Amino acid sequence: MTKEILLNDKLIHVENYKEETGNGLHNIIIDFKVTSEDYHDIATLLYEGIFDVKVPERGLAFRGKIKEYSTSITNLYEKGNVGDYHLSLIEVRM
């Protein structure tokens, strides 16, 4: 199973990974943990909206955007909190 991806060269350790292709476009769906210490960096990254997506273990790279996104917790500012993030990224043609 794929254990990590890169979004704009930021390493994300994934717990679940699913890869789909539709209409010739790649779509990956990942679940990962975000700690209170990493929250600001991840939130800032996700606000960028468009990403260089790399999945080294699969030899996959594409430009992608957020298709779906959710988190189990909204207050990751409190020290020690950990959120479960769910993210779906779809390839965009430039």
The first five atom37 places (N, CA, C, CB, O) and aatype in JSON, in Angstrom:
{
  "aatype": [12, 16, 11, 6, 9, 10, 10, 2, 3, 11, 10, 9, 8, 19, 6, 2, 18, 11, 6, 6, 16, 7, 2, 7, 10, 8, 2, 9, 9, 9, 3, 13, 11, 19, 16, 15, 6, 3, 18, 8, 3, 9, 0, 16, 10, 10, 18, 6, 7, 9, 13, 3, 19, 11, 19, 14, 6, 1, 7, 10, 0, 13, 1, 7, 11, 9, 11, 6, 18, 15, 16, 15, 9, 16, 2, 10, 18, 6, 11, 7, 2, 19, 7, 3, 18, 8, 10, 15, 10, 9, 6, 19, 1, 12],
  "atom_mask": [
    [1, 1, 1, 1, 1],
    [1, 1, 1, 1, 1],
    [1, 1, 1, 1, 1],
    [1, 1, 1, 1, 1],
    [1, 1, 1, 1, 1],
    [1, 1, 1, 1, 1],
    [1, 1, 1, 1, 1],
    [1, 1, 1, 1, 1],
    [1, 1, 1, 1, 1],
    [1, 1, 1, 1, 1],
    [1, 1, 1, 1, 1],
    [1, 1, 1, 1, 1],
    [1, 1, 1, 1, 1],
    [1, 1, 1, 1, 1],
    [1, 1, 1, 1, 1],
    [1, 1, 1, 1, 1],
    [1, 1, 1, 1, 1],
    [1, 1, 1, 1, 1],
    [1, 1, 1, 1, 1],
    [1, 1, 1, 1, 1],
    [1, 1, 1, 1, 1],
    [1, 1, 1, 0, 1],
    [1, 1, 1, 1, 1],
    [1, 1, 1, 0, 1],
    [1, 1, 1, 1, 1],
    [1, 1, 1, 1, 1],
    [1, 1, 1, 1, 1],
    [1, 1, 1, 1, 1],
    [1, 1, 1, 1, 1],
    [1, 1, 1, 1, 1],
    [1, 1, 1, 1, 1],
    [1, 1, 1, 1, 1],
    [1, 1, 1, 1, 1],
    [1, 1, 1, 1, 1],
    [1, 1, 1, 1, 1],
    [1, 1, 1, 1, 1],
    [1, 1, 1, 1, 1],
    [1, 1, 1, 1, 1],
    [1, 1, 1, 1, 1],
    [1, 1, 1, 1, 1],
    [1, 1, 1, 1, 1],
    [1, 1, 1, 1, 1],
    [1, 1, 1, 1, 1],
    [1, 1, 1, 1, 1],
    [1, 1, 1, 1, 1],
    [1, 1, 1, 1, 1],
    [1, 1, 1, 1, 1],
    [1, 1, 1, 1, 1],
    [1, 1, 1, 0, 1],
    [1, 1, 1, 1, 1],
    [1, 1, 1, 1, 1],
    [1, 1, 1, 1, 1],
    [1, 1, 1, 1, 1],
    [1, 1, 1, 1, 1],
    [1, 1, 1, 1, 1],
    [1, 1, 1, 1, 1],
    [1, 1, 1, 1, 1],
    [1, 1, 1, 1, 1],
    [1, 1, 1, 0, 1],
    [1, 1, 1, 1, 1],
    [1, 1, 1, 1, 1],
    [1, 1, 1, 1, 1],
    [1, 1, 1, 1, 1],
    [1, 1, 1, 0, 1],
    [1, 1, 1, 1, 1],
    [1, 1, 1, 1, 1],
    [1, 1, 1, 1, 1],
    [1, 1, 1, 1, 1],
    [1, 1, 1, 1, 1],
    [1, 1, 1, 1, 1],
    [1, 1, 1, 1, 1],
    [1, 1, 1, 1, 1],
    [1, 1, 1, 1, 1],
    [1, 1, 1, 1, 1],
    [1, 1, 1, 1, 1],
    [1, 1, 1, 1, 1],
    [1, 1, 1, 1, 1],
    [1, 1, 1, 1, 1],
    [1, 1, 1, 1, 1],
    [1, 1, 1, 0, 1],
    [1, 1, 1, 1, 1],
    [1, 1, 1, 1, 1],
    [1, 1, 1, 0, 1],
    [1, 1, 1, 1, 1],
    [1, 1, 1, 1, 1],
    [1, 1, 1, 1, 1],
    [1, 1, 1, 1, 1],
    [1, 1, 1, 1, 1],
    [1, 1, 1, 1, 1],
    [1, 1, 1, 1, 1],
    [1, 1, 1, 1, 1],
    [1, 1, 1, 1, 1],
    [1, 1, 1, 1, 1],
    [1, 1, 1, 1, 1]
  ],
  "atom_positions": [
    [[0.84, -1.19, 0.0], [0.0, 0.0, 0.0], [0.87, 1.25, 0.0], [-0.95, 0.0, 1.22], [1.94, 1.27, 0.61]],
    [[0.42, 2.26, -0.68], [1.13, 3.54, -0.74], [1.11, 4.19, 0.64], [0.49, 4.47, -1.8], [0.07, 4.29, 1.28]],
    [[2.28, 4.64, 1.08], [2.42, 5.2, 2.42], [2.67, 6.7, 2.45], [3.53, 4.52, 3.12], [2.55, 7.32, 3.5]],
    [[3.02, 7.3, 1.28], [3.27, 8.73, 1.28], [3.05, 9.34, -0.09], [4.69, 9.01, 1.75], [3.2, 8.69, -1.12]],
    [[2.68, 10.62, -0.06], [2.57, 11.41, -1.28], [3.25, 12.74, -1.02], [1.06, 11.6, -1.71], [3.56, 13.09, 0.12]],
    [[3.48, 13.47, -2.08], [4.02, 14.82, -1.98], [3.02, 15.78, -2.6], [5.41, 14.93, -2.68], [2.57, 15.58, -3.73]],
    [[2.68, 16.83, -1.87], [1.86, 17.92, -2.39], [2.73, 19.16, -2.38], [0.53, 18.13, -1.53], [3.14, 19.64, -1.32]],
    [[3.02, 19.67, -3.56], [3.94, 20.81, -3.67], [5.21, 20.57, -2.86], [3.26, 22.11, -3.21], [5.69, 21.46, -2.16]],
    [[5.73, 19.36, -2.95], [6.95, 18.92, -2.28], [6.84, 18.8, -0.77], [8.06, 19.86, -2.61], [7.85, 18.62, -0.09]],
    [[5.63, 18.91, -0.21], [5.41, 18.66, 1.22], [5.04, 17.18, 1.38], [4.27, 19.61, 1.81], [4.07, 16.71, 0.78]],
    [[5.81, 16.47, 2.18], [5.58, 15.05, 2.4], [4.37, 14.83, 3.3], [6.83, 14.4, 3.01], [4.28, 15.4, 4.38]],
    [[3.44, 13.99, 2.83], [2.25, 13.62, 3.6], [2.28, 12.11, 3.79], [0.91, 14.08, 2.87], [2.33, 11.36, 2.82]],
    [[2.26, 11.67, 5.05], [2.2, 10.24, 5.35], [0.73, 9.83, 5.36], [2.9, 9.91, 6.73], [-0.06, 10.37, 6.14]],
    [[0.37, 8.89, 4.51], [-1.03, 8.51, 4.37], [-1.33, 7.2, 5.09], [-1.39, 8.38, 2.89], [-0.49, 6.31, 5.2]],
    [[-2.56, 7.12, 5.58], [-3.04, 5.9, 6.24], [-3.85, 5.05, 5.28], [-3.88, 6.26, 7.47], [-3.81, 3.82, 5.34]],
    [[-4.59, 5.7, 4.39], [-5.36, 5.01, 3.36], [-5.13, 5.73, 2.04], [-6.89, 4.96, 3.71], [-5.02, 6.95, 1.99]],
    [[-5.05, 4.94, 0.97], [-4.79, 5.48, -0.36], [-5.64, 4.72, -1.36], [-3.28, 5.38, -0.72], [-5.71, 3.49, -1.34]],
    [[-6.29, 5.48, -2.23], [-7.07, 4.88, -3.32], [-6.8, 5.7, -4.57], [-8.61, 4.84, -2.98], [-6.74, 6.93, -4.53]],
    [[-6.63, 5.0, -5.67], [-6.33, 5.65, -6.94], [-7.39, 5.26, -7.95], [-4.92, 5.26, -7.44], [-7.73, 4.09, -8.09]],
    [[-7.92, 6.25, -8.66], [-8.92, 6.02, -9.69], [-8.53, 6.79, -10.94], [-10.33, 6.43, -9.21], [-7.75, 7.74, -10.89]],
    [[-9.08, 6.37, -12.08], [-8.92, 7.1, -13.33], [-10.28, 7.18, -13.99], [-7.86, 6.42, -14.27], [-10.97, 6.17, -14.13]],
    [[-10.65, 8.37, -14.39], [-11.92, 8.56, -15.09], [-11.77, 9.66, -16.12], [0.0, 0.0, 0.0], [-11.2, 10.71, -15.82]],
    [[-12.27, 9.44, -17.3], [-12.15, 10.4, -18.4], [-10.7, 10.76, -18.66], [-12.96, 11.67, -18.09], [-10.39, 11.88, -19.07]],
    [[-9.8, 9.81, -18.42], [-8.38, 10.04, -18.65], [-7.69, 10.87, -17.59], [0.0, 0.0, 0.0], [-6.53, 11.25, -17.75]],
    [[-8.4, 11.17, -16.49], [-7.83, 11.98, -15.41], [-7.6, 11.14, -14.17], [-8.76, 13.17, -15.09], [-8.42, 10.29, -13.81]],
    [[-6.49, 11.38, -13.52], [-6.18, 10.68, -12.27], [-6.95, 11.32, -11.12], [-4.66, 10.71, -11.99], [-7.17, 12.53, -11.1]],
    [[-7.34, 10.5, -10.18], [-7.97, 10.95, -8.95], [-7.4, 10.09, -7.83], [-9.56, 10.85, -9.02], [-7.45, 8.87, -7.9]],
    [[-6.86, 10.74, -6.8], [-6.41, 9.97, -5.64], [-7.19, 10.42, -4.42], [-4.89, 10.15, -5.42], [-7.54, 11.59, -4.28]],
    [[-7.45, 9.47, -3.56], [-8.2, 9.71, -2.33], [-7.31, 9.22, -1.19], [-9.61, 8.99, -2.33], [-6.87, 8.07, -1.18]],
    [[-7.06, 10.11, -0.24], [-6.17, 9.76, 0.87], [-6.79, 10.13, 2.21], [-4.82, 10.45, 0.71], [-7.61, 11.04, 2.32]],
    [[-6.38, 9.39, 3.22], [-6.69, 9.71, 4.61], [-5.36, 9.85, 5.33], [-7.62, 8.61, 5.28], [-4.46, 9.03, 5.13]],
    [[-5.24, 10.88, 6.16], [-4.0, 11.1, 6.89], [-4.29, 11.84, 8.18], [-3.0, 11.87, 6.03], [-5.33, 12.48, 8.34]],
    [[-3.35, 11.76, 9.11], [-3.46, 12.42, 10.41], [-2.75, 13.77, 10.36], [-2.86, 11.53, 11.54], [-1.73, 13.92, 9.7]],
    [[-3.31, 14.74, 11.07], [-2.68, 16.05, 11.21], [-2.66, 16.38, 12.7], [-3.45, 17.15, 10.39], [-3.69, 16.39, 13.37]],
    [[-1.47, 16.66, 13.2], [-1.32, 17.03, 14.61], [-1.48, 18.53, 14.78], [0.06, 16.57, 15.15], [-1.41, 19.29, 13.81]],
    [[-1.7, 18.94, 16.0], [-1.82, 20.37, 16.28], [-0.54, 21.1, 15.86], [-2.11, 20.61, 17.77], [-0.59, 22.26, 15.43]],
    [[0.6, 20.44, 15.97], [1.88, 21.05, 15.59], [2.0, 21.25, 14.08], [3.04, 20.19, 16.08], [2.65, 22.2, 13.64]],
    [[1.38, 20.38, 13.3], [1.46, 20.47, 11.83], [0.27, 21.19, 11.2], [1.55, 19.09, 11.25], [0.27, 21.44, 9.99]],
    [[-0.72, 21.53, 12.01], [-1.97, 22.08, 11.48], [-1.76, 23.31, 10.61], [-2.9, 22.42, 12.61], [-2.28, 23.37, 9.49]],
    [[-1.01, 24.28, 11.09], [-0.84, 25.53, 10.34], [-0.23, 25.26, 8.96], [0.03, 26.51, 11.13], [-0.7, 25.8, 7.96]],
    [[0.82, 24.44, 8.92], [1.48, 24.14, 7.64], [0.54, 23.43, 6.67], [2.72, 23.29, 7.87], [0.53, 23.74, 5.48]],
    [[-0.24, 22.48, 7.18], [-1.17, 21.73, 6.31], [-2.3, 22.64, 5.84], [-1.75, 20.51, 7.06], [-2.66, 22.61, 4.66]],
    [[-2.86, 23.45, 6.74], [-3.94, 24.36, 6.35], [-3.47, 25.34, 5.29], [-4.47, 25.13, 7.59], [-4.17, 25.57, 4.3]],
    [[-2.29, 25.9, 5.48], [-1.73, 26.83, 4.5], [-1.52, 26.14, 3.16], [-0.39, 27.41, 5.01], [-1.82, 26.71, 2.11]],
    [[-1.01, 24.92, 3.18], [-0.8, 24.15, 1.96], [-2.12, 23.91, 1.23], [-0.12, 22.82, 2.27], [-2.22, 24.14, 0.03]],
    [[-3.14, 23.45, 1.95], [-4.41, 23.13, 1.31], [-5.11, 24.36, 0.73], [-5.34, 22.45, 2.31], [-5.85, 24.24, -0.25]],
    [[-4.88, 25.54, 1.32], [-5.47, 26.77, 0.78], [-4.88, 27.14, -0.58], [-5.27, 27.91, 1.75], [-5.47, 27.95, -1.3]],
    [[-3.74, 26.56, -0.94], [-3.16, 26.85, -2.25], [-4.06, 26.36, -3.38], [-1.78, 26.2, -2.38], [-4.1, 26.97, -4.45]],
    [[-4.8, 25.28, -3.14], [-5.83, 24.83, -4.09], [-5.37, 23.99, -5.26], [0.0, 0.0, 0.0], [-6.03, 23.0, -5.59]],
    [[-4.27, 24.34, -5.89], [-3.71, 23.58, -7.0], [-2.34, 23.07, -6.57], [-3.61, 24.47, -8.31], [-1.56, 23.79, -5.96]],
    [[-2.06, 21.8, -6.89], [-0.87, 21.15, -6.36], [-0.11, 20.38, -7.43], [-1.23, 20.23, -5.23], [-0.69, 19.89, -8.4]],
    [[1.19, 20.29, -7.22], [2.0, 19.29, -7.9], [1.86, 18.04, -7.04], [3.52, 19.74, -8.1], [2.37, 18.01, -5.91]],
    [[1.19, 17.03, -7.55], [0.93, 15.8, -6.82], [1.93, 14.75, -7.29], [-0.54, 15.31, -7.02], [2.06, 14.49, -8.49]],
    [[2.62, 14.14, -6.34], [3.56, 13.07, -6.67], [3.31, 11.9, -5.73], [5.04, 13.55, -6.56], [3.17, 12.07, -4.52]],
    [[3.25, 10.72, -6.32], [3.1, 9.48, -5.57], [4.31, 8.62, -5.95], [1.72, 8.74, -5.89], [4.23, 7.81, -6.87]],
    [[5.43, 8.8, -5.23], [6.67, 8.13, -5.63], [6.56, 6.61, -5.75], [7.75, 8.45, -4.64], [7.12, 6.02, -6.67]],
    [[5.84, 5.98, -4.84], [5.73, 4.52, -4.86], [4.99, 4.0, -6.1], [5.02, 4.04, -3.61], [5.14, 2.83, -6.47]],
    [[4.21, 4.86, -6.72], [3.44, 4.45, -7.91], [4.02, 5.04, -9.19], [1.98, 4.88, -7.76], [3.56, 4.72, -10.28]],
    [[5.04, 5.91, -9.07], [5.59, 6.57, -10.24], [4.6, 7.51, -10.88], [0.0, 0.0, 0.0], [4.62, 7.71, -12.1]],
    [[3.73, 8.1, -10.08], [2.64, 8.95, -10.56], [2.91, 10.4, -10.2], [1.29, 8.49, -9.96], [3.3, 10.71, -9.08]],
    [[2.7, 11.28, -11.17], [2.83, 12.72, -10.94], [1.84, 13.45, -11.83], [4.29, 13.21, -11.22], [1.7, 13.12, -13.01]],
    [[1.14, 14.43, -11.27], [0.19, 15.23, -12.04], [-0.12, 16.52, -11.3], [-1.1, 14.44, -12.3], [0.17, 16.65, -10.11]],
    [[-0.71, 17.49, -12.02], [-1.24, 18.71, -11.4], [-2.65, 18.36, -10.95], [-1.21, 19.96, -12.39], [-3.42, 17.8, -11.72]],
    [[-2.98, 18.71, -9.72], [-4.29, 18.37, -9.21], [-4.9, 19.46, -8.37], [0.0, 0.0, 0.0], [-4.23, 20.39, -7.93]],
    [[-6.2, 19.34, -8.17], [-6.93, 20.27, -7.3], [-7.81, 19.46, -6.36], [-7.79, 21.28, -8.14], [-8.06, 18.28, -6.59]],
    [[-8.26, 20.11, -5.31], [-9.11, 19.44, -4.33], [-10.49, 19.19, -4.93], [-9.22, 20.28, -3.03], [-11.14, 20.11, -5.43]],
    [[-10.91, 17.95, -4.86], [-12.26, 17.57, -5.28], [-13.16, 17.48, -4.05], [-12.25, 16.21, -6.06], [-14.28, 17.98, -4.05]],
    [[-12.65, 16.83, -2.99], [-13.37, 16.72, -1.72], [-12.36, 16.83, -0.59], [-14.16, 15.37, -1.63], [-11.2, 16.45, -0.73]],
    [[-12.83, 17.36, 0.53], [-11.96, 17.53, 1.69], [-12.81, 17.53, 2.95], [-11.11, 18.84, 1.58], [-13.86, 18.18, 2.99]],
    [[-12.36, 16.82, 3.97], [-13.05, 16.88, 5.26], [-12.05, 16.58, 6.37], [-14.25, 15.88, 5.31], [-10.99, 16.0, 6.13]],
    [[-12.42, 16.97, 7.57], [-11.59, 16.71, 8.75], [-12.49, 16.35, 9.91], [-10.7, 17.94, 9.09], [-13.65, 16.78, 9.98]],
    [[-11.96, 15.56, 10.82], [-12.74, 15.1, 11.96], [-12.79, 16.11, 13.09], [-12.19, 13.79, 12.47], [-13.59, 15.98, 14.01]],
    [[-11.94, 17.11, 13.03], [-11.84, 18.07, 14.13], [-11.56, 19.45, 13.55], [-10.72, 17.66, 15.15], [-10.8, 19.58, 12.58]],
    [[-12.16, 20.46, 14.13], [-11.95, 21.81, 13.62], [-11.02, 22.63, 14.5], [-13.27, 22.53, 13.49], [-10.56, 23.69, 14.08]],
    [[-10.72, 22.16, 15.7], [-9.86, 22.93, 16.6], [-8.53, 22.21, 16.81], [-10.56, 23.16, 17.95], [-8.31, 21.56, 17.84]],
    [[-7.68, 22.34, 15.84], [-6.35, 21.75, 15.98], [-5.34, 22.74, 16.56], [-5.86, 21.25, 14.64], [-4.14, 22.47, 16.59]],
    [[-5.84, 23.9, 17.02], [-4.94, 24.85, 17.67], [-4.57, 24.39, 19.07], [-5.58, 26.23, 17.74], [-3.55, 24.81, 19.61]],
    [[-5.4, 23.52, 19.67], [-5.1, 23.03, 21.02], [-4.01, 21.97, 20.96], [-6.37, 22.46, 21.68], [-4.12, 20.99, 20.23]],
    [[-2.97, 22.19, 21.75], [-1.83, 21.27, 21.77], [-2.28, 19.85, 22.1], [-0.79, 21.75, 22.8], [-3.1, 19.63, 22.99]],
    [[-1.74, 18.9, 21.35], [-2.05, 17.5, 21.57], [-3.2, 16.95, 20.75], [0.0, 0.0, 0.0], [-3.39, 15.74, 20.68]],
    [[-3.98, 17.83, 20.11], [-5.08, 17.36, 19.27], [-4.55, 16.77, 17.97], [-6.06, 18.51, 18.97], [-3.54, 17.22, 17.43]],
    [[-5.25, 15.75, 17.48], [-4.92, 15.12, 16.2], [-6.2, 14.97, 15.41], [-4.22, 13.73, 16.42], [-7.2, 14.46, 15.91]],
    [[-6.17, 15.41, 14.15], [-7.34, 15.31, 13.29], [-7.15, 14.28, 12.2], [0.0, 0.0, 0.0], [-6.03, 14.05, 11.73]],
    [[-8.25, 13.65, 11.81], [-8.27, 12.74, 10.67], [-8.71, 13.53, 9.45], [-9.21, 11.51, 10.93], [-9.81, 14.07, 9.42]],
    [[-7.85, 13.6, 8.46], [-8.15, 14.33, 7.24], [-8.47, 13.34, 6.12], [-6.98, 15.25, 6.84], [-7.85, 12.29, 6.01]],
    [[-9.44, 13.71, 5.29], [-9.83, 12.94, 4.11], [-9.73, 13.91, 2.94], [-11.3, 12.31, 4.25], [-10.32, 14.99, 2.97]],
    [[-8.99, 13.52, 1.91], [-8.73, 14.43, 0.8], [-8.79, 13.67, -0.52], [-7.35, 15.1, 0.96], [-8.19, 12.61, -0.68]],
    [[-9.54, 14.23, -1.46], [-9.62, 13.69, -2.8], [-9.06, 14.74, -3.75], [-11.08, 13.3, -3.18], [-9.51, 15.89, -3.76]],
    [[-8.08, 14.34, -4.54], [-7.43, 15.25, -5.5], [-7.65, 14.73, -6.91], [-5.9, 15.38, -5.2], [-7.43, 13.55, -7.19]],
    [[-8.09, 15.62, -7.79], [-8.34, 15.24, -9.18], [-7.39, 16.01, -10.1], [-9.81, 15.51, -9.58], [-7.1, 17.19, -9.88]],
    [[-6.93, 15.32, -11.11], [-6.01, 15.91, -12.08], [-6.69, 17.04, -12.84], [-5.49, 14.85, -13.04], [-7.86, 16.95, -13.2]],
    [[-5.93, 18.1, -13.09], [-6.41, 19.21, -13.92], [-5.49, 19.32, -15.12], [-6.46, 20.55, -13.11], [-4.28, 19.15, -15.02]],
    [[-6.08, 19.62, -16.24], [-5.3, 19.81, -17.47], [-4.97, 21.3, -17.57], [-6.1, 19.32, -18.75], [-5.83, 22.16, -17.43]],
    [[-3.73, 21.57, -17.81], [-3.29, 22.97, -17.92], [-3.15, 23.35, -19.37], [-1.96, 23.19, -17.18], [-2.79, 24.49, -19.67]]
  ]
}
